[in-house]
Amino acid sequence: METIPNIDHPDVAYRAYVGCRTTALRNARGRGIEVFDVSRAGRWTHRWTVPAGDNPSYLLLDEQRRALHCVHGDGGEISSFKVDVDGHLHGLGTQSTRGTNPVHLAMSAGKHWVVAANYASGSVVSVPIQEDGSLGPVAHLLELPAKAGPHRTQQRGAHPHQVVLDPSGQWFLVPDKGADGIHTVAINEATGELRLVSTLEVAPGSGPRHLVFRTDGVIAWVVLELSSQVLRTRFDASTGRLEPIARTTTVPDCFTGENTGAGISLSRDERHLLVSNRGHGSVVRYDVSPTGGALSSPTWTRVEGTVPRFISPLPDSDALCVANEDADSIVCVAGPSLVELLTTTGSPVCVAFTHPSKGNP
């Protein structure tokens, strides 16, 4: 089976695809999916703008099939594209998610299924991946328990915000911002059937948003969006159950403004955990204990922008890529007070990178 081909240019290290909000409802300034070449020196060069429908707000690259999938935020669809050697995206089709406001995608361990979280309608769906990289119709829809939290506008029912495959490849973890829970979901690789295995309930009003695993799969940290905290948990891959360990604030004790937690990332050496704060306008960096994953010594770096919605490590780097949705900027955080503007683009909310060792689409 084909893989993504290398760019025939010695200076290009990898390619970046940026999903942007586009609609007036979101007060957005984006134009679609923006494609950038990134040089070995770290310079971003804009290549293409791909009109990709409304709010292509989360992107998933399928390196094996040379495809890219995007959800349409606030809508109810996933679109797929074939990726050519120049970075152009060629439409492969669009499928309904049988729900409203899909916000996140993940691929199953067997790479036969894409699993999507429908935020507004409170469900998780499995969608089959075809040989050409396109997606088929939804195979199974799992309605999550319709429990409401105390926040009157953000917690009216189940609101799954992410789908994460655990390192063992057996389970999907689904932080549910609306129901104050983190669900464990199993998938049948043959049929796509989804099954709710367990739910870790957290304090009312916490709003679990995003989760990241340590590579051993034993420790996972969860951003609690509404309470501006990180929850450290222990995961049992034999049962799929999470148990809570401790909470840590994501903002300084002296901060009295409004804040919501957003992205979460673990450094390559797993010695540091990073979380973005949208109200505080910062990324907080913790030291991580190598044994139990305890967090200590927080330091805050201002991201020189507003609403840092998305964070991700830059490929083969210790630096962090931060998408400032309301500032129309993407910056690099290389350490405390070390912030560099990488590029500007309208309403960026997600960045997907090709990995250098896998070539570039």
VEXFI-887171 format. One record per residue (C-alpha): x, y, z. Coordinates in steps of 0.25 Angstrom, whole numbers, padded with zeros to 4 digits, always signed. Example, Ala and Ser with C-alpha at 12.3 -4.5 7.8 and 13.67 -1.06 7.14 Angstrom:
// residues 2
+0049-0018+0031/+0055-0004+0029/
This chain:
// residues 361
+0000+0000+0000/+0005+0014-0003/+0010+0023+0007/+0011+0038+0007/+0023+0042-0003/+0034+0051+0001/+0035+0065-0005/+0046+0066-0014/+0052+0078-0007/+0064+0077+0002/+0061+0089+0011/+0046+0084+0014/+0046+0077+0027/+0031+0074+0028/+0017+0080+0024/+0007+0086+0033/-0008+0086+0031/-0016+0096+0039/-0031+0095+0041/-0038+0108+0043/-0052+0113+0047/-0059+0120+0035/-0073+0124+0039/-0079+0137+0044/-0086+0129+0055/-0072+0127+0061/-0068+0142+0057/-0057+0134+0049/-0047+0139+0039/-0042+0126+0034/-0043+0122+0019/-0042+0107+0020/-0030+0098+0022/-0017+0105+0020/-0004+0097+0016/+0010+0101+0020/+0024+0096+0017/+0033+0096+0029/+0048+0097+0026/+0059+0090+0034/+0062+0104+0040/+0047+0105+0045/+0042+0115+0035/+0028+0114+0031/+0024+0116+0016/+0009+0117+0012/+0006+0107+0000/-0008+0106-0002/-0022+0110+0003/-0032+0099+0002/-0047+0103+0003/-0052+0091+0011/-0066+0095+0015/-0070+0101+0028/-0061+0100+0040/-0051+0089+0037/-0047+0090+0051/-0040+0077+0054/-0031+0069+0045/-0026+0055+0045/-0015+0050+0035/-0016+0036+0030/-0001+0034+0026/-0003+0020+0021/-0014+0023+0011/-0009+0037+0008/-0022+0044+0013/-0027+0055+0022/-0040+0055+0029/-0047+0067+0035/-0059+0070+0044/-0068+0081+0041/-0070+0088+0054/-0084+0093+0058/-0089+0084+0046/-0091+0069+0045/-0081+0063+0035/-0067+0058+0033/-0060+0061+0019/-0048+0053+0014/-0037+0057+0004/-0026+0050-0004/-0013+0057-0002/-0003+0059-0013/+0012+0061-0014/+0010+0076-0014/+0001+0077-0002/-0012+0079-0010/-0024+0073-0005/-0034+0066-0014/-0048+0063-0009/-0052+0048-0006/-0065+0051-0001/-0073+0055+0012/-0081+0046+0021/-0091+0050+0032/-0087+0047+0046/-0102+0045+0050/-0100+0056+0061/-0097+0071+0063/-0083+0078+0064/-0073+0067+0062/-0060+0072+0070/-0050+0061+0069/-0045+0048+0062/-0037+0037+0065/-0033+0024+0057/-0034+0010+0063/-0022+0001+0065/-0025-0007+0053/-0027+0005+0045/-0040+0001+0039/-0049+0011+0046/-0049+0026+0049/-0056+0029+0062/-0063+0043+0064/-0068+0050+0076/-0081+0058+0073/-0080+0069+0084/-0094+0075+0083/-0102+0063+0081/-0095+0054+0092/-0090+0042+0084/-0078+0035+0078/-0079+0028+0064/-0070+0019+0057/-0068+0021+0042/-0061+0011+0033/-0048+0015+0025/-0048+0010+0010/-0036+0006+0003/-0035+0019-0005/-0035+0027+0008/-0050+0031+0007/-0060+0028+0018/-0072+0020+0018/-0085+0023+0025/-0086+0022+0040/-0086+0007+0045/-0090+0010+0059/-0094+0021+0068/-0092+0020+0083/-0101+0030+0091/-0094+0034+0103/-0102+0035+0117/-0110+0049+0116/-0105+0054+0130/-0105+0069+0131/-0095+0076+0140/-0097+0089+0148/-0092+0099+0138/-0105+0104+0131/-0099+0107+0117/-0087+0097+0116/-0093+0085+0123/-0107+0083+0118/-0104+0068+0115/-0093+0059+0109/-0083+0067+0102/-0071+0058+0098/-0059+0066+0094/-0049+0057+0090/-0046+0042+0086/-0032+0036+0090/-0027+0022+0087/-0020+0017+0099/-0005+0012+0097/-0010-0002+0097/-0019+0000+0086/-0031-0007+0093/-0039+0005+0098/-0044+0019+0094/-0044+0029+0105/-0055+0040+0103/-0054+0052+0112/-0069+0057+0114/-0069+0072+0117/-0084+0072+0119/-0086+0060+0128/-0073+0062+0136/-0068+0048+0133/-0057+0041+0125/-0063+0029+0117/-0056+0017+0113/-0061+0011+0100/-0057-0002+0093/-0058-0004+0078/-0061-0017+0070/-0050-0016+0059/-0059-0026+0050/-0072-0018+0051/-0069-0005+0057/-0079-0007+0068/-0075+0002+0080/-0078-0002+0095/-0077+0007+0107/-0069+0000+0117/-0068+0009+0129/-0068+0024+0133/-0060+0031+0143/-0068+0042+0149/-0061+0055+0153/-0065+0067+0162/-0078+0074+0157/-0075+0086+0149/-0061+0081+0145/-0063+0079+0130/-0053+0069+0125/-0048+0073+0111/-0035+0067+0107/-0026+0055+0111/-0012+0051+0109/-0005+0037+0112/+0009+0034+0117/+0014+0025+0107/+0014+0013+0117/-0002+0015+0117/-0002+0015+0132/-0003+0030+0135/-0012+0039+0128/-0015+0054+0131/-0028+0061+0127/-0031+0076+0125/-0043+0080+0133/-0047+0092+0125/-0058+0098+0134/-0050+0097+0147/-0036+0101+0141/-0029+0088+0146/-0022+0076+0142/-0026+0063+0147/-0016+0052+0149/-0021+0038+0147/-0017+0023+0147/-0022+0014+0136/-0023-0001+0136/-0022-0006+0122/-0027-0020+0126/-0040-0014+0130/-0041-0001+0123/-0044+0006+0136/-0038+0020+0141/-0036+0024+0155/-0033+0038+0160/-0021+0042+0167/-0019+0057+0169/-0023+0071+0163/-0014+0082+0160/-0018+0097+0156/-0015+0102+0142/-0014+0117+0146/-0006+0124+0156/-0013+0126+0170/-0012+0141+0168/-0021+0141+0155/-0035+0145+0158/-0040+0146+0143/-0048+0136+0135/-0041+0124+0129/-0044+0111+0122/-0033+0100+0120/-0032+0095+0106/-0020+0087+0100/-0011+0077+0107/+0002+0072+0103/+0014+0063+0108/+0028+0066+0105/+0036+0056+0097/+0044+0052+0109/+0032+0051+0117/+0038+0060+0128/+0028+0072+0125/+0013+0074+0124/+0008+0086+0117/-0006+0092+0117/-0012+0104+0110/-0021+0114+0117/-0030+0122+0108/-0034+0133+0118/-0020+0135+0124/-0014+0134+0111/-0003+0125+0115/+0003+0111+0114/+0007+0105+0128/+0018+0095+0128/+0019+0085+0140/+0031+0076+0144/+0026+0062+0143/+0030+0051+0154/+0036+0039+0146/+0029+0030+0155/+0015+0033+0158/+0014+0045+0149/+0012+0056+0160/+0012+0070+0155/+0021+0081+0161/+0028+0094+0159/+0018+0101+0149/+0023+0112+0141/+0014+0121+0132/+0018+0126+0118/+0010+0137+0111/+0007+0132+0097/+0006+0146+0091/-0008+0144+0086/-0022+0141+0091/-0030+0128+0092/-0018+0118+0091/-0028+0107+0087/-0019+0096+0082/-0005+0092+0085/+0004+0081+0080/+0019+0077+0080/+0026+0081+0067/+0031+0069+0060/+0045+0064+0065/+0046+0076+0074/+0044+0080+0089/+0037+0092+0085/+0022+0094+0085/+0013+0099+0074/+0001+0108+0079/-0011+0112+0071/-0016+0125+0076/-0031+0125+0071/-0035+0139+0073/-0021+0145+0070/-0020+0139+0057/-0006+0134+0060/+0002+0121+0061/+0014+0122+0071/+0025+0114+0076/+0028+0112+0091/+0042+0108+0093/+0043+0110+0108/+0039+0120+0119/+0038+0134+0112/+0043+0128+0099/+0031+0130+0089/+0033+0132+0074/+0023+0135+0063/+0022+0124+0053/+0012+0130+0044/-0002+0137+0043/-0015+0131+0038/-0029+0133+0041/-0036+0127+0053/-0026+0114+0054/-0032+0103+0063/-0024+0091+0059/-0010+0087+0053/-0007+0074+0047/+0008+0071+0044/+0014+0060+0035/+0025+0053+0042/+0039+0055+0036/+0042+0040+0036/+0029+0037+0028/+0031+0047+0017/+0022+0059+0014/+0008+0059+0007/
